[in-house]
Amino acid sequence: MSSCNHHSVYPTATDVNGVALATGCYPNRNGLAANLEFRPAINPRQPIDMGDPDSIKRGDEVSDGKYLGLPTFVESLRAAGKKVALVGVKSVAILFDRHNDWTYVRIRGKPLTIFAAAPLAPSAREEMINVLGPIPDDPGANSMQRNHFATRALTEFFWRDSVPDFSLLWLSEPDLAEHNFAPGSPEAIAAIKAVDDDLAMVLSALEKKKARDSTDIFVVSDHGFSTIRRSIDVVALLNKAGFRAAKEFSDKSNPGDILVAGNGGSVLFYVRDHDRKTTQRLVDWLEKSDFVGMLFTRDKIGGTVSLDQIQIDTPDGADVVMAFRSSEEKNQFGVAGMIDADWNRKAGEGTHATLSRFDVNNTFVAAGPDFRRGSEAWEPTGNIDIAPTILAIFGTNASKSMDGRRLDNGMDGRSEGQRIGGRALDVDYGTW
């Protein structure tokens, strides 16, 4: 089963869609609305990386274990007595089952997580290293080597005795190559080929375990990709226009100061004390710029869409969220999809998180005994549909409260599937 109309959740970023995949729900319910958010209870001065292990730990400490607002489908499976194995080359994997027994490794001397696995106690980690060799945490190691190691960790260590009921393998390519070199670059094509090889390793391992014919396999990306047309230093432009904007609040910040959190193709603006006058002035200024695609606001403001209408209204939500402008222009490698983006990367590189169809549309393929060979989903599908579909395969009822739907229409022995309804969005400049 495949879908040519599969889509990610906005903002089209990794942690947002990792949690959407894990919970089957939108950010307004699962609680995570961007890769980089301002959470004053965790850090009162600057935005935090929402997928970083330290952020996750501290978030649970200050929220009585409710860093995420909902349980994940992996937690539901474990509660039902199912065995799971989770391996990732990005820390977003931890969000699928953060209370499990995790081992995670960062690049030597840097804060970036390059390996995370559970359940993996310290003694088991040593056993894994004896089997596979050292975890490639050297700064000189490349992402393809780390992905290959993670794939071996799953297939040769976690599956050494038997294949668990559920396994997760989260790889970092072609994301990193497309960020650094742009979609369509030779490096991105090579990264896709390397990930294909890792998938082939997984399939071969299932064959050897005589589990291929009894295993459902989901191949899903968290988001699509675009090439950066212009890199916009929003903070500098705001200050030049007379605002008080920064990438972190000072100890003596005042009402109306603006904290700016760049998320690649989207930017979150946090106005100190939610000062309404400043927020209105900010919206007015952004609407006159030549780089804004869409504006979303915490409070209803003319010319914008409210956060609740796109289901990203979390308790600590930003006052203004901006998606950069996009186009269907082609990049230097002939690949369509160009966007303006924040200051973190330069023109000609790649990023995502806008509402461009090139960011929103992503990969979804499912194969195995529960899916009809060659079928294609005839209705739109999304990352929020993956969790309820997996739970349906296991026969649990936990998916009933999820925003996503079971993709029954592509599954053997199922009905046509849950029909999806339409919804009109009324804003002051029209109905969509």
ChimeraX attribute file (.defattr): number of C-alpha atoms within 10 A of each C-alpha:
attribute: neighborCount
match mode: 1-to-1
recipient: residues
	/A:1	20
	/A:2	22
	/A:3	21
	/A:4	16
	/A:5	17
	/A:6	22
	/A:7	26
	/A:8	29
	/A:9	30
	/A:10	24
	/A:11	30
	/A:12	31
	/A:13	28
	/A:14	22
	/A:15	25
	/A:16	29
	/A:17	30
	/A:18	26
	/A:19	30
	/A:20	32
	/A:21	27
	/A:22	26
	/A:23	33
	/A:24	30
	/A:25	29
	/A:26	26
	/A:27	26
	/A:28	19
	/A:29	21
	/A:30	23
	/A:31	23
	/A:32	28
	/A:33	30
	/A:34	30
	/A:35	24
	/A:36	22
	/A:37	24
	/A:38	25
	/A:39	20
	/A:40	12
	/A:41	13
	/A:42	20
	/A:43	13
	/A:44	14
	/A:45	17
	/A:46	20
	/A:47	23
	/A:48	21
	/A:49	17
	/A:50	24
	/A:51	24
	/A:52	19
	/A:53	21
	/A:54	13
	/A:55	17
	/A:56	23
	/A:57	15
	/A:58	15
	/A:59	20
	/A:60	16
	/A:61	14
	/A:62	12
	/A:63	13
	/A:64	8
	/A:65	14
	/A:66	15
	/A:67	21
	/A:68	20
	/A:69	17
	/A:70	16
	/A:71	16
	/A:72	23
	/A:73	23
	/A:74	26
	/A:75	19
	/A:76	18
	/A:77	19
	/A:78	15
	/A:79	10
	/A:80	11
	/A:81	10
	/A:82	14
	/A:83	15
	/A:84	20
	/A:85	19
	/A:86	25
	/A:87	29
	/A:88	26
	/A:89	26
	/A:90	24
	/A:91	25
	/A:92	24
	/A:93	25
	/A:94	26
	/A:95	22
	/A:96	22
	/A:97	21
	/A:98	20
	/A:99	14
	/A:100	17
	/A:101	13
	/A:102	19
	/A:103	17
	/A:104	19
	/A:105	18
	/A:106	20
	/A:107	17
	/A:108	14
	/A:109	9
	/A:110	9
	/A:111	12
	/A:112	15
	/A:113	20
	/A:114	23
	/A:115	25
	/A:116	24
	/A:117	27
	/A:118	23
	/A:119	19
	/A:120	21
	/A:121	14
	/A:122	11
	/A:123	8
	/A:124	13
	/A:125	19
	/A:126	14
	/A:127	14
	/A:128	18
	/A:129	13
	/A:130	10
	/A:131	13
	/A:132	15
	/A:133	11
	/A:134	12
	/A:135	19
	/A:136	22
	/A:137	19
	/A:138	12
	/A:139	11
	/A:140	9
	/A:141	11
	/A:142	11
	/A:143	21
	/A:144	22
	/A:145	13
	/A:146	21
	/A:147	26
	/A:148	19
	/A:149	21
	/A:150	28
	/A:151	24
	/A:152	20
	/A:153	23
	/A:154	22
	/A:155	22
	/A:156	17
	/A:157	19
	/A:158	22
	/A:159	17
	/A:160	12
	/A:161	9
	/A:162	12
	/A:163	20
	/A:164	12
	/A:165	14
	/A:166	18
	/A:167	18
	/A:168	17
	/A:169	21
	/A:170	23
	/A:171	24
	/A:172	17
	/A:173	22
	/A:174	23
	/A:175	24
	/A:176	17
	/A:177	24
	/A:178	25
	/A:179	22
	/A:180	17
	/A:181	16
	/A:182	27
	/A:183	29
	/A:184	18
	/A:185	19
	/A:186	14
	/A:187	17
	/A:188	21
	/A:189	14
	/A:190	16
	/A:191	21
	/A:192	18
	/A:193	15
	/A:194	19
	/A:195	19
	/A:196	12
	/A:197	14
	/A:198	20
	/A:199	16
	/A:200	12
	/A:201	16
	/A:202	20
	/A:203	17
	/A:204	15
	/A:205	20
	/A:206	19
	/A:207	12
	/A:208	10
	/A:209	15
	/A:210	12
	/A:211	15
	/A:212	17
	/A:213	11
	/A:214	11
	/A:215	17
	/A:216	16
	/A:217	18
	/A:218	16
	/A:219	12
	/A:220	16
	/A:221	24
	/A:222	26
	/A:223	27
	/A:224	24
	/A:225	30
	/A:226	33
	/A:227	31
	/A:228	27
	/A:229	22
	/A:230	18
	/A:231	20
	/A:232	20
	/A:233	13
	/A:234	20
	/A:235	21
	/A:236	14
	/A:237	12
	/A:238	18
	/A:239	13
	/A:240	11
	/A:241	11
	/A:242	8
	/A:243	17
	/A:244	19
	/A:245	22
	/A:246	19
	/A:247	15
	/A:248	17
	/A:249	19
	/A:250	13
	/A:251	8
	/A:252	5
	/A:253	14
	/A:254	14
	/A:255	13
	/A:256	19
	/A:257	21
	/A:258	30
	/A:259	25
	/A:260	26
	/A:261	27
	/A:262	24
	/A:263	25
	/A:264	28
	/A:265	30
	/A:266	28
	/A:267	25
	/A:268	26
	/A:269	24
	/A:270	26
	/A:271	23
	/A:272	18
	/A:273	12
	/A:274	17
	/A:275	16
	/A:276	16
	/A:277	9
	/A:278	18
	/A:279	23
	/A:280	16
	/A:281	12
	/A:282	18
	/A:283	20
	/A:284	14
	/A:285	12
	/A:286	18
	/A:287	16
	/A:288	9
	/A:289	9
	/A:290	10
	/A:291	20
	/A:292	17
	/A:293	21
	/A:294	18
	/A:295	21
	/A:296	25
	/A:297	26
	/A:298	21
	/A:299	17
	/A:300	13
	/A:301	18
	/A:302	14
	/A:303	16
	/A:304	21
	/A:305	22
	/A:306	22
	/A:307	22
	/A:308	16
	/A:309	14
	/A:310	16
	/A:311	16
	/A:312	26
	/A:313	23
	/A:314	18
	/A:315	11
	/A:316	15
	/A:317	23
	/A:318	27
	/A:319	23
	/A:320	25
	/A:321	26
	/A:322	24
	/A:323	26
	/A:324	25
	/A:325	20
	/A:326	25
	/A:327	16
	/A:328	14
	/A:329	13
	/A:330	14
	/A:331	21
	/A:332	12
	/A:333	11
	/A:334	11
	/A:335	16
	/A:336	17
	/A:337	23
	/A:338	27
	/A:339	33
	/A:340	29
	/A:341	35
	/A:342	23
	/A:343	17
	/A:344	12
	/A:345	17
	/A:346	19
	/A:347	17
	/A:348	20
	/A:349	21
	/A:350	28
	/A:351	32
	/A:352	31
	/A:353	31
	/A:354	31
	/A:355	23
	/A:356	24
	/A:357	17
	/A:358	23
	/A:359	28
	/A:360	24
	/A:361	24
	/A:362	22
	/A:363	19
	/A:364	21
	/A:365	16
	/A:366	21
	/A:367	20
	/A:368	17
	/A:369	14
	/A:370	19
	/A:371	21
	/A:372	17
	/A:373	15
	/A:374	9
	/A:375	15
	/A:376	16
	/A:377	18
	/A:378	12
	/A:379	15
	/A:380	11
	/A:381	23
	/A:382	25
	/A:383	28
	/A:384	26
	/A:385	24
	/A:386	25
	/A:387	25
	/A:388	28
	/A:389	19
	/A:390	20
	/A:391	19
	/A:392	18
	/A:393	13
	/A:394	14
	/A:395	10
	/A:396	15
	/A:397	11
	/A:398	16
	/A:399	23
	/A:400	13
	/A:401	11
	/A:402	18
	/A:403	16
	/A:404	25
	/A:405	24
	/A:406	24
	/A:407	25
	/A:408	20
	/A:409	21
	/A:410	25
	/A:411	24
	/A:412	13
	/A:413	11
	/A:414	12
	/A:415	11
	/A:416	11
	/A:417	14
	/A:418	12
	/A:419	11
	/A:420	11
	/A:421	5
	/A:422	5
	/A:423	7
	/A:424	7
	/A:425	11
	/A:426	11
	/A:427	15
	/A:428	10
	/A:429	9
	/A:430	7
	/A:431	8
	/A:432	8
